[in-house]
Amino acid sequence: MAPTQDARPAMTAAMTAAGLNLIQQALSIYDSDLRLAVCNRRFSEMFSLPPELSEPGAAFEDTIRFLVARGEYGTVEDVEAAVAARVEAARAFQPHYMERMRPGGRWISVEGAPLAQGGWVTVYTDITEIKLQEGLLRARSEELSEQVLANAERLSQANRQLAATNAALEETKRELTEMEARTRLTTEMMPAHIAHVGRDLRYTYSNRRLSSVMPGPGRPQSILGLTGREALGAATFEKIAAYLHRALEGEASVFEFADDESGRRIRAAFTPDQTDGGPINGVYILSMDVTEEVQARSALMQTRKRELAAQLTSGLAHDFANLLTIILGLQGRLERLALPEGAQGLVAATLAAARRGGTLLDRIAGISGKRELKPVVTAMPQFLADLAALSEPILPDHIQLWMQREGLEAPLRLDAGMLQDALVNLILNARDAMVGQAGGARPGKITLTARNLRDTWLEIVVEDDGPGFSEEALAHGLDPFFTTKGGEGSGLGLAMVYDQVTLAGGTVRLANRDAGGGRVTLRLPLRRATPDATPKMVLLVEDNPDIRENVREMLRGLGHSVIEAASTDEGLSLATLPGVEIVLSDISLPGQMNGVEMLEKLATSHPPLRGFLMTSLPASAPLRLRGEARFPLLAKPFDASQLAAFLMRGQT
């Protein structure tokens, strides 16, 4: 009958004790606190120890005191001093080998070795017979010189000591091998590339994570022995070469760079391989993919810029709007007066300029005001088809719009409205550039290409056959109020595109085509839409019956089952029903508590429930800020696609 799981540890301990008792040598193991962990029966018998000193937990100091007092180490004048000296030596945990004669004339060898976990193991061997043989050899071999016998004895003792040392070295080697294996396993599991290069900049160590941090079809799988240029490629190596050479001179550094082959943003740390001021033997390199962090940081910086711009411009815009209102009123009164010849034209021009100032104010408010991203599940084929249908009517007959798509069959999660506005703006800019060139009716083409760039970016390129960007436009085209259209342009078109794209964590680049014409490249973080197709039971808590009905139909259209409540009291009682997985609640609700407080209570009493909030409160409302800090929040109004993206985002 096989032993039970609970009985196996006791059986293993009994088998271990039986095995130790069968060996002829005495053995003891003391832990780092100098307490007996294990000993065999031979240890107790060899030194005639009382039972309390042979039990686990017995103090090493008490055992030594017993042996010193009994004369194990010869005549000792100060017992406590001798005990203290041996305890102090034991705390050092140093390997040792010695031979000594015990009271009664028997000889033993004492072999001690420290343990990796702390403490040490000691093996005591009775070598009396070996010593007797050495004595007989000395007595019966008168023809051998005294020096030869002494050398033989020393050699025998040295061989025994060497055997003990070799055993200790083998144990140390085993521990180092295990430590190296654990270290390599740890480095292999880290989401970073850890490497070392020598002074010749050839890799001497790599944790084989290069392909996941900086993937590329041309990069080798094994880079040991290769130079940085061979492993990374010339373009990437040139970006880090200066930092490598600084590290070889003793200067540690951390910097970020764009890896063109993988499209990733990489943070690399270079640390000199130097010990205690000695020579520098190479460089340790730690490389991490921080693409998503940089995207989030870019979006956060753009948000802060917008908030600062809103604070700076709101007061000025208010005053400017008042001035424009006064100007429009005065000019309107002048227009109704009997004016001399030519004055009516001046009044009309002034009115047109004032109205244009009002339009400009609206655009400034759009670029500096608060705007939140509203990602929805977007099918790119349909998105591009809708964009073409929207853009073609605004293009003259002699300019064609070509759409190209490389991949992107799977749905993505992005702010489709923002992206559509940005692309329409770019198409209009390309149209204006082509119409404004010499012979404006010359046939031309605007090409829009959308592709998946290395599973990291959604890249959209808009190209035209126009005159291209001037050097000044390439340098300042994304700056607010920069325009090449003279009085016809506000200079906010490309600036608004830049603002919208960077708010989403992306980038905008201006360039000219080799064949002539301009090129604008947008890169947005590629977020695949992975909706959970499993239907859920949703508790909808909303006091407005019309809104509750609309949201209920949206949820059912997404495949979910819905139960409804009109107050927090009803919501608390229904949330405990079997099968409820999601609670979607308005913030402002009748009852003893609001929607935020209800979800907070449910999070404590029923943690498996996932809570979501919706509200029409302004972004600065304290209650909305409190709810947004605790739960995913969707601002009203919203449509079914926005609700689907919101619920999906809240579950990731």
C-alpha positions in Angstrom: 0.0 0.0 0.0 1.5 3.3 -1.1 2.1 5.9 1.7 -0.2 8.9 1.8 1.0 12.4 0.8 1.0 13.5 4.5 3.1 10.4 5.6 5.8 10.8 3.0 7.9 13.6 4.8 8.0 11.5 8.0 9.0 8.4 6.0 11.7 10.3 4.2 13.1 11.6 7.5 13.1 8.1 9.0 14.9 6.7 6.0 17.5 9.5 6.1 18.2 8.8 9.8 18.5 5.1 9.2 21.0 5.7 6.4 23.2 8.0 8.5 23.2 5.5 11.4 24.7 2.9 9.1 27.9 4.7 8.2 30.9 4.1 10.3 31.9 7.8 10.6 30.5 10.3 13.1 28.6 13.1 11.4 27.0 16.3 12.7 25.4 19.3 11.1 25.0 22.6 12.9 23.0 25.5 11.5 23.9 29.2 11.2 22.7 29.8 14.8 25.1 27.0 16.1 22.3 24.7 16.9 22.4 21.0 16.1 20.3 20.2 13.0 21.2 16.5 12.3 23.6 14.0 13.8 23.9 10.2 13.5 24.2 7.6 16.3 28.0 7.2 15.7 28.5 10.9 16.7 26.8 10.4 20.1 28.7 7.1 20.7 32.1 8.4 19.7 32.0 11.3 22.2 29.7 9.6 24.8 27.3 12.5 24.6 24.3 12.7 27.0 20.9 12.5 25.2 20.2 16.2 25.5 23.3 17.1 23.4 22.4 14.6 20.7 18.9 16.0 20.0 18.2 18.6 17.3 18.4 22.1 18.7 21.3 21.3 21.1 23.7 24.3 21.4 27.2 23.8 20.0 28.5 25.8 22.9 27.0 23.4 25.4 28.5 20.4 23.6 32.0 22.0 23.5 31.8 22.9 27.2 30.9 19.2 27.9 33.9 17.9 25.9 36.4 20.5 27.3 35.3 19.7 30.9 35.7 15.9 30.2 39.2 16.4 28.9 38.6 15.8 25.2 41.1 18.5 24.3 43.6 17.7 27.1 44.2 19.7 30.2 42.7 23.2 30.0 43.2 25.8 32.7 40.4 28.2 31.6 37.4 26.2 30.5 35.2 29.2 29.5 38.0 30.8 27.5 38.6 27.6 25.6 34.9 27.2 24.9 34.7 30.8 23.7 37.6 30.4 21.4 36.2 27.3 19.7 32.7 28.9 19.4 34.3 32.0 17.7 36.2 29.8 15.3 33.0 27.9 14.5 31.1 31.1 13.6 33.7 31.8 10.8 32.4 28.7 9.0 35.8 28.1 7.4 36.7 24.7 5.8 39.2 22.8 7.9 40.9 19.5 8.4 42.8 18.3 11.5 44.0 15.2 13.2 44.2 14.8 17.0 44.7 12.2 19.7 41.7 11.7 22.1 41.9 10.8 25.8 42.6 7.1 25.9 45.1 7.2 22.9 42.7 6.9 20.0 43.2 9.2 17.0 40.5 10.9 14.9 40.4 13.1 11.9 38.1 16.1 11.9 36.9 17.4 8.5 34.5 20.4 8.4 32.9 22.2 5.5 30.5 25.2 5.4 27.1 24.9 3.8 25.6 27.3 1.3 22.5 27.7 3.5 24.6 28.6 6.6 26.1 26.4 9.2 28.5 23.5 8.5 28.8 19.8 8.4 31.6 17.9 10.2 32.7 14.3 9.6 34.8 12.5 12.4 36.8 9.4 11.3 38.6 7.1 13.7 42.2 6.8 12.2 43.7 4.9 15.1 44.6 1.9 12.9 46.3 4.1 10.3 48.4 5.7 13.1 49.3 2.3 14.5 50.5 1.2 11.0 52.6 4.3 10.8 54.1 3.4 14.2 54.8 -0.2 13.3 56.4 1.0 10.1 58.7 3.3 12.0 59.6 0.6 14.6 60.3 -2.2 12.1 62.1 -0.2 9.4 65.3 0.7 11.2 67.1 0.7 7.8 64.9 3.6 6.7 66.1 7.0 7.6 64.2 9.2 10.1 63.7 11.8 7.4 62.1 9.3 5.0 59.7 8.1 7.6 58.8 11.6 8.6 58.2 12.5 5.0 56.0 9.4 4.5 53.9 10.3 7.5 53.6 13.9 6.4 52.7 12.8 2.9 50.0 10.4 4.2 48.5 13.3 6.3 48.7 15.7 3.4 46.9 13.2 1.2 44.1 12.9 3.7 43.9 16.7 4.0 44.0 17.0 0.2 41.1 14.6 -0.2 39.1 16.7 2.3 40.0 19.9 0.4 39.0 18.3 -3.0 35.7 17.3 -1.5 35.1 20.9 -0.3 36.1 22.2 -3.8 33.7 19.8 -5.5 30.9 21.0 -3.3 31.8 24.7 -4.0 31.9 23.9 -7.7 28.4 22.3 -7.5 27.0 25.3 -5.7 28.5 27.8 -8.2 27.1 25.7 -11.1 23.6 25.9 -9.5 24.0 29.6 -8.8 25.0 30.2 -12.5 22.0 28.2 -13.7 19.6 30.2 -11.4 21.2 33.4 -12.6 20.8 32.5 -16.3 17.2 31.4 -15.7 16.4 34.7 -14.1 18.0 36.7 -16.9 16.2 34.7 -19.5 12.8 35.4 -17.9 13.4 39.2 -17.8 11.6 41.2 -20.5 14.9 42.9 -21.4 18.1 42.2 -23.3 21.0 41.7 -21.0 24.4 41.5 -22.6 28.2 42.0 -22.1 30.7 43.1 -24.6 34.5 43.0 -24.3 36.9 45.8 -25.1 36.8 44.7 -28.7 33.0 45.3 -28.6 32.3 41.6 -29.3 29.5 40.0 -27.3 30.7 37.6 -24.6 27.2 37.1 -23.0 23.6 37.5 -24.1 20.4 36.3 -22.5 18.9 35.6 -25.9 16.2 38.3 -25.6 17.5 40.5 -28.4 15.0 39.1 -30.9 12.0 40.0 -28.7 13.2 43.5 -27.7 14.5 44.5 -31.2 13.0 42.0 -33.7 14.3 42.2 -37.3 14.5 39.7 -40.1 18.2 40.5 -40.7 19.4 40.0 -37.1 21.0 36.7 -36.0 19.6 34.5 -33.3 22.9 33.9 -31.6 25.2 36.9 -31.2 28.0 35.5 -29.0 31.3 36.4 -30.6 29.7 39.0 -33.0 30.4 42.7 -32.8 27.7 45.2 -32.1 27.6 46.2 -35.8 27.2 42.6 -36.9 24.4 41.9 -34.4 22.4 45.1 -34.6 23.1 46.4 -38.0 25.1 49.5 -39.0 22.3 52.0 -38.5 21.4 51.0 -35.0 25.0 50.5 -34.0 25.9 54.0 -35.0 23.3 55.3 -32.6 24.9 53.6 -29.6 28.6 53.5 -30.5 29.4 56.8 -28.7 27.8 55.5 -25.5 29.8 52.2 -25.7 33.1 54.0 -26.1 32.2 56.3 -23.1 31.5 53.3 -21.0 34.9 51.8 -22.0 36.3 55.0 -20.6 34.5 54.6 -17.3 31.3 56.7 -17.9 28.0 55.0 -17.3 24.9 56.3 -19.2 21.3 55.7 -20.1 19.6 57.0 -23.3 16.7 56.2 -25.6 16.8 55.7 -29.4 14.5 54.6 -32.2 15.4 51.2 -33.7 14.5 51.8 -37.4 14.5 48.1 -38.3 11.9 47.1 -35.6 10.1 50.4 -35.3 10.5 50.1 -31.5 11.7 52.8 -29.0 14.6 51.3 -27.0 16.0 52.5 -23.6 19.6 51.3 -23.2 21.9 51.4 -20.1 25.7 51.1 -20.5 27.7 50.2 -17.3 31.5 49.8 -17.3 32.7 46.3 -16.3 35.1 47.5 -13.6 35.8 46.1 -10.1 37.3 48.2 -7.2 38.9 50.8 -9.5 40.7 48.1 -11.6 40.9 48.0 -15.4 37.7 48.2 -17.5 37.2 44.8 -19.1 34.1 45.6 -21.1 30.5 47.0 -20.9 27.3 45.6 -19.5 24.3 46.5 -21.6 20.6 46.5 -20.5 18.1 47.2 -23.3 14.3 47.5 -22.9 11.4 48.1 -25.3 9.8 51.2 -24.0 7.6 51.9 -27.1 4.3 51.8 -25.2 5.8 53.9 -22.4 7.0 56.6 -24.8 3.6 56.6 -26.6 1.8 57.1 -23.3 4.4 59.8 -22.2 3.9 61.6 -25.5 0.2 61.6 -25.1 0.5 62.9 -21.5 2.9 65.6 -22.6 0.5 66.7 -25.3 -2.4 66.7 -22.9 -0.4 69.0 -20.5 0.6 71.3 -23.4 -3.1 71.5 -24.3 -4.1 72.3 -20.8 -1.4 75.0 -20.5 -2.5 76.5 -23.8 -6.1 76.4 -22.7 -5.2 78.3 -19.5 -3.1 80.9 -21.4 -5.6 81.5 -24.2 -8.9 81.2 -22.5 -8.8 84.7 -20.9 -7.3 86.3 -24.0 -9.8 84.6 -26.3 -12.7 85.8 -24.1 -11.5 89.4 -24.3 -10.7 89.1 -28.0 -14.2 87.8 -28.6 -15.7 90.8 -26.8 -13.6 93.2 -28.9 -14.7 91.4 -32.1 -18.3 91.7 -31.0 -17.8 95.5 -30.5 -16.1 95.8 -33.9 -18.8 93.9 -35.7 -21.5 96.1 -34.0 -19.8 99.4 -34.8 -19.1 98.3 -38.4 -22.7 97.3 -38.7 -23.8 100.7 -37.6 -21.4 102.3 -40.0 -22.8 100.2 -42.8 -26.2 101.7 -42.3 -25.0 105.3 -42.5 -24.7 107.4 -45.6 -21.0 107.0 -46.3 -18.9 108.7 -49.0 -17.9 106.8 -52.1 -15.5 103.9 -51.4 -16.3 103.7 -47.7 -18.8 100.9 -48.1 -16.0 98.6 -49.4 -13.8 99.4 -46.4 -16.7 98.6 -44.0 -17.4 95.3 -45.8 -13.7 94.3 -45.7 -13.5 95.1 -41.9 -16.6 93.0 -41.3 -15.1 90.1 -43.2 -11.9 90.4 -41.3 -13.7 90.4 -38.0 -15.8 87.4 -38.9 -12.6 85.6 -39.9 -11.2 86.4 -36.5 -14.2 84.7 -34.9 -13.6 81.6 -37.0 -9.9 81.7 -35.9 -11.0 81.8 -32.3 -13.1 78.7 -32.8 -10.1 76.8 -34.2 -7.9 78.0 -31.4 -10.5 76.7 -28.9 -10.4 73.4 -30.7 -6.7 73.0 -30.5 -6.2 74.2 -27.0 -9.4 73.0 -25.3 -9.7 69.7 -23.4 -10.3 66.7 -25.6 -10.6 63.1 -24.6 -9.8 60.2 -26.9 -12.8 58.0 -27.7 -11.4 54.7 -29.0 -13.9 52.4 -30.8 -13.6 49.1 -32.6 -12.8 50.1 -36.1 -12.6 47.9 -39.3 -10.0 49.6 -41.4 -11.4 48.5 -44.8 -14.7 50.1 -44.0 -13.0 53.1 -42.4 -11.0 53.8 -45.6 -14.1 53.3 -47.8 -16.0 55.9 -45.7 -13.1 58.3 -45.9 -13.0 58.0 -49.7 -16.7 58.7 -49.9 -16.3 61.7 -47.7 -13.2 63.1 -49.5 -13.9 62.6 -53.2 -16.7 65.2 -53.4 -14.3 67.9 -52.2 -11.7 67.2 -54.8 -11.8 68.7 -58.3 -12.2 66.4 -61.3 -8.6 66.5 -62.3 -7.3 65.2 -58.9 -7.8 61.5 -58.1 -7.7 59.9 -54.6 -6.1 56.5 -54.4 -6.5 54.3 -51.3 -4.1 51.5 -50.6 -4.2 49.1 -47.7 -1.5 46.5 -46.7 -3.0 44.0 -44.3 -5.1 45.5 -41.5 -8.0 43.0 -42.0 -8.4 42.5 -38.2 -10.3 45.3 -36.4 -8.4 47.9 -34.4 -9.2 50.0 -31.4 -8.7 53.7 -32.2 -10.4 57.1 -32.2 -11.9 56.9 -35.6 -13.4 60.3 -35.5 -10.1 62.0 -34.7 -8.3 60.0 -37.4 -10.9 60.8 -40.0 -10.7 64.6 -39.2 -6.9 64.4 -39.4 -6.9 62.6 -42.8 -9.5 64.9 -44.3 -7.4 67.8 -43.2 -4.3 66.3 -44.9 -6.3 65.5 -48.1 -7.5 69.2 -48.2 -3.9 70.4 -47.7 -2.7 68.2 -50.6 -5.6 69.4 -52.8 -4.7 73.1 -52.1 -1.0 72.5 -52.8 -1.8 70.9 -56.2 -4.4 73.4 -57.2 -2.2 76.3 -56.2 0.8 75.2 -58.3 1.4 76.6 -61.8 -1.2 75.2 -64.2 -3.5 74.3 -61.3 -5.8 72.2 -63.6 -3.0 69.7 -64.4 -4.1 66.1 -63.6 -2.7 64.8 -60.3 -3.1 62.1 -57.7 -3.3 62.0 -53.9 -2.3 58.5 -52.5 -3.2 57.3 -49.1 -1.5 54.1 -47.9 -2.4 52.4 -44.6 -0.2 49.6 -43.3 0.7 47.5 -40.2 4.3 48.5 -39.3 5.9 45.6 -37.5 2.9 45.0 -35.3 3.8 48.2 -33.4 2.4 51.1 -35.4 -0.6 51.8 -37.6 1.2 53.9 -40.3 -0.8 56.0 -42.7 1.1 57.9 -45.5 -0.6 60.7 -47.5 1.4 61.7 -50.7 0.6 64.1 -53.5 1.9 65.3 -56.9 2.2 68.9 -55.9 5.2 71.1 -55.5 6.2 69.6 -52.1 7.2 71.3 -48.9 9.7 74.2 -48.8 12.6 73.9 -46.4 10.9 76.4 -44.1 7.7 74.3 -44.2 9.6 71.1 -43.4 11.0 72.9 -40.3 7.9 74.7 -39.1 4.9 73.2 -40.8 3.6 71.7 -37.6 3.9 74.9 -35.6 0.6 76.7 -34.9 -0.1 79.7 -37.1 2.6 78.8 -39.7 1.1 79.0 -43.2 2.3 79.2 -46.8 -1.1 80.4 -48.1 -0.7 84.0 -47.1 -3.9 85.6 -45.9 -5.9 82.6 -47.0 -4.6 80.3 -44.3 -4.9 80.2 -40.5 -1.8 78.0 -40.0 -3.7 75.7 -37.7 -4.5 72.8 -40.1 -1.3 70.7 -39.7 -0.9 71.9 -36.1 -4.3 70.4 -35.3 -3.3 67.1 -37.0 -0.1 67.0 -35.0 -2.1 67.8 -31.8 -4.7 65.0 -32.4 -2.1 62.3 -33.4 0.3 63.1 -30.5 -2.6 63.1 -28.1 -3.1 59.4 -29.1 0.6 58.7 -28.5 1.6 58.8 -32.2 3.9 60.9 -34.4 3.7 63.1 -37.5 6.5 63.5 -40.0 6.7 65.8 -43.0 8.9 65.0 -46.0 9.2 65.4 -49.8 9.0 62.6 -52.3 12.0 61.8 -54.5 9.7 62.1 -57.6 8.3 65.4 -56.4 5.4 66.2 -54.1 4.8 66.2 -50.4 4.5 63.3 -48.0 3.0 63.3 -44.5 3.4 60.2 -42.4 1.2 59.4 -39.4 2.0 56.7 -36.9 -0.5 55.7 -34.3 0.0 52.9 -31.7 -1.4 49.7 -33.1 -4.1 48.4 -30.7 -5.8 45.3 -31.8 -9.4 44.9 -30.9 -9.9 41.7 -29.0 -13.5 41.8 -27.8 -14.8 39.1 -25.5 -17.5 37.4 -27.5 -18.9 35.6 -24.5 -22.3 37.1 -23.5 -22.4 38.6 -20.1 -25.2 39.4 -17.6 -25.2 43.2 -17.2 -26.9 45.1 -14.4 -27.8 48.6 -15.8 -28.5 51.2 -13.1 -29.9 54.4 -14.6 -32.8 56.6 -13.3 -33.7 58.2 -16.7 -36.0 55.8 -18.4 -35.2 57.1 -22.0 -31.5 56.8 -21.5 -31.9 53.4 -19.7 -33.9 52.1 -22.7 -31.3 53.3 -25.3 -28.4 51.8 -23.3 -30.3 48.6 -22.8 -30.7 48.2 -26.5 -27.0 48.9 -27.1 -26.0 46.2 -24.6 -28.4 43.7 -26.2 -27.1 44.5 -29.6 -23.6 43.6 -28.3 -24.9 40.2 -27.2 -25.3 40.8 -23.5 -28.3 40.0 -21.2 -29.6 43.0 -19.2 -31.4 43.6 -16.0 -32.3 47.1 -15.0 -32.5 49.2 -11.8 -33.5 52.8 -11.4 -31.8 53.6 -8.1 -28.8 52.5 -6.0 -31.1 50.7 -3.6 -32.5 48.6 -6.4 -29.0 48.1 -7.8 -27.6 46.8 -4.5 -30.4 44.3 -4.2 -30.1 43.0 -7.8 -26.3 42.9 -8.0 -26.3 39.7 -5.8 -28.4 37.8 -8.3 -26.7 34.7 -9.7 -25.0 35.3 -13.1 -24.5 39.1 -12.8 -20.9 39.8 -13.9 -20.9 43.5 -14.9 -22.6 46.6 -13.3 -22.9 49.6 -15.5 -24.1 52.6 -13.5 -24.8 56.3 -13.8 -23.1 58.4 -11.2 -26.0 60.7 -10.2 -28.7 58.4 -8.9 -31.6 58.6 -6.4 -31.2 56.5 -3.2 -29.2 56.4 -0.1 -25.9 56.7 -2.0 -24.7 57.7 -5.5 -23.4 55.4 -8.2 -19.7 55.7 -7.1 -20.5 54.8 -3.6 -22.6 51.8 -4.7 -19.8 50.4 -6.8 -17.3 50.9 -4.0 -19.6 48.9 -1.7 -20.0 46.2 -4.2 -16.2 46.0 -4.8 -15.8 45.2 -1.1 -18.8 42.8 -0.7 -18.7 41.2 -4.1 -15.2 41.6 -5.6 -15.8 39.4 -8.7 -18.3 42.0 -10.0 -16.7 44.4 -12.5 -18.0 48.0 -12.1 -18.3 50.6 -14.9 -19.5 54.2 -14.6 -21.2 56.5 -17.1 -22.0 60.2 -16.6 -22.9 63.5 -18.1 -21.2 65.5 -15.4 -18.5 67.9 -16.5 -14.9 66.7 -16.4 -14.1 69.0 -13.5 -17.0 67.8 -11.2 -15.5 66.4 -7.9 -17.9 63.4 -8.0 -16.8 62.5 -11.5 -13.2 62.8 -10.6 -13.7 60.5 -7.6 -15.4 57.9 -9.8 -12.9 58.1 -12.6 -10.1 57.4 -10.1 -11.7 54.1 -9.0 -13.6 52.7 -12.0 -13.6 52.9 -15.8 -15.8 55.9 -16.8 -17.6 56.7 -20.1 -18.9 60.2 -20.8 -22.4 60.7 -22.2 -23.5 60.9 -25.0 -22.0 57.7 -26.6 -23.0 55.2 -29.3 -22.9 51.4 -29.4 -19.4 51.2 -30.8 -18.0 53.5 -28.1 -19.8 51.5 -25.4 -18.3 48.3 -26.8 -14.8 49.7 -26.8 -15.3 51.1 -23.3 -16.4 47.7 -21.9 -13.6 46.0 -23.7 -11.0 48.5 -22.3 -12.3 48.1 -18.8 -11.8 44.3 -18.9 -8.1 44.5 -20.0 
